[in-house]
């Protein structure tokens, strides 16, 4: 996953960037794990009835200025567009709830 200053989840109309107030301990407090390369990753199994499973994956680079957001299959090999899934209302609500929590806790800021 490549990092950009601003990132959006495919199929959503919300764009995010890392909050200037975000620190490494803020990420740890919100469920992010540090990778071997020093980046921070948040993975959340969305518990849906999709045949390949679905994981929300948010990555912040080690400098805390780059962001990457994706929904991927359980083996993390294939990106999945949530907006194209059937009966996705509950899933969209879950994802928006997670991002609203990140905004409230100064992990991310919404650009638009």
C-alpha positions as CSV (number, residue, x, y, z in Angstrom):
1,X,0.0,0.0,0.0
2,X,1.4,3.3,-1.0
3,X,1.1,6.4,1.2
4,X,-0.4,9.7,0.2
5,X,-1.0,12.9,2.1
6,X,-4.7,12.5,1.6
7,X,-6.5,9.1,1.2
8,X,-10.1,7.9,0.6
9,X,-11.8,4.6,0.7
10,X,-13.0,3.5,-2.7
11,X,-16.7,4.1,-3.0
12,X,-16.9,6.6,-0.1
13,X,-17.1,10.4,-0.6
14,X,-14.9,11.2,2.5
15,X,-11.2,12.1,2.2
16,X,-8.9,12.0,5.2
17,X,-5.4,12.9,6.2
18,X,-3.3,12.3,9.3
19,X,-4.1,14.8,12.1
20,X,-1.3,17.2,12.9
21,X,-2.0,16.4,16.6
22,X,-1.4,12.6,16.0
23,X,1.5,11.0,17.8
24,X,2.7,7.4,17.9
25,X,1.0,6.8,21.3
26,X,-2.3,8.1,19.9
27,X,-2.1,5.4,17.2
28,X,-1.3,2.7,19.8
29,X,-4.2,3.8,22.0
30,X,-6.6,3.5,19.0
31,X,-5.7,-0.1,18.0
32,X,-2.8,0.5,15.6
33,X,0.1,-1.9,15.6
34,X,3.7,-1.0,14.7
35,X,5.1,-3.0,11.8
36,X,8.7,-4.2,11.3
37,X,9.3,-1.3,9.0
38,X,8.1,1.3,11.6
39,X,4.7,2.0,10.0
40,X,1.5,1.8,11.9
41,X,-1.4,-0.5,10.8
42,X,-5.0,-0.8,11.9
43,X,-6.8,-4.0,10.8
44,X,-10.4,-4.6,11.5
45,X,-12.4,-7.7,10.4
46,X,-15.8,-6.4,9.3
47,X,-17.6,-9.7,9.9
48,X,-19.6,-9.7,6.7
49,X,-21.1,-12.5,4.7
50,X,-18.8,-11.8,1.8
51,X,-17.3,-15.0,0.4
52,X,-13.7,-13.7,0.7
53,X,-14.2,-12.0,4.0
54,X,-13.5,-8.3,4.4
55,X,-10.9,-6.4,6.4
56,X,-10.7,-2.6,6.8
57,X,-7.0,-1.7,6.7
58,X,-5.7,1.8,7.6
59,X,-1.9,2.4,7.5
60,X,0.0,5.5,8.7
61,X,3.7,5.8,7.7
62,X,6.4,6.1,10.4
63,X,6.8,9.9,9.9
64,X,3.0,10.3,10.6
65,X,2.4,12.3,7.5
66,X,1.3,9.6,5.0
67,X,-1.9,7.6,4.9
68,X,-3.3,4.6,3.1
69,X,-6.9,3.2,3.4
70,X,-8.3,0.0,1.8
71,X,-10.8,-2.7,2.3
72,X,-9.2,-6.0,1.4
73,X,-10.0,-9.8,1.4
74,X,-9.1,-11.9,4.4
75,X,-5.8,-13.0,2.8
76,X,-5.1,-9.2,1.9
77,X,-4.4,-10.0,-1.7
78,X,-7.5,-8.4,-3.3
79,X,-9.0,-4.9,-2.8
80,X,-12.8,-4.9,-2.4
81,X,-15.0,-2.0,-3.3
82,X,-17.6,-1.8,-0.5
83,X,-20.0,0.3,-2.6
84,X,-20.5,-2.6,-5.0
85,X,-21.4,-5.2,-2.4
86,X,-25.1,-6.3,-1.9
87,X,-26.8,-5.2,1.3
88,X,-23.9,-2.9,2.3
89,X,-25.8,-0.4,4.5
90,X,-24.6,-1.9,7.8
91,X,-21.1,-2.2,6.5
92,X,-21.0,1.4,5.4
93,X,-22.3,2.4,8.8
94,X,-19.6,0.4,10.6
95,X,-16.8,1.9,8.5
96,X,-18.1,5.5,9.0
97,X,-18.4,4.8,12.8
98,X,-14.7,3.7,12.9
99,X,-13.6,6.8,10.9
100,X,-15.7,9.1,13.1
101,X,-13.9,7.6,16.1
102,X,-10.5,8.3,14.5
103,X,-11.6,11.9,13.9
104,X,-12.8,12.4,17.5
105,X,-9.5,11.0,18.9
106,X,-7.3,13.2,16.7
107,X,-5.9,10.3,14.6
108,X,-7.4,11.6,11.3
109,X,-8.9,14.8,10.0
110,X,-11.6,14.9,7.3
111,X,-10.5,17.0,4.3
112,X,-13.8,16.9,2.5
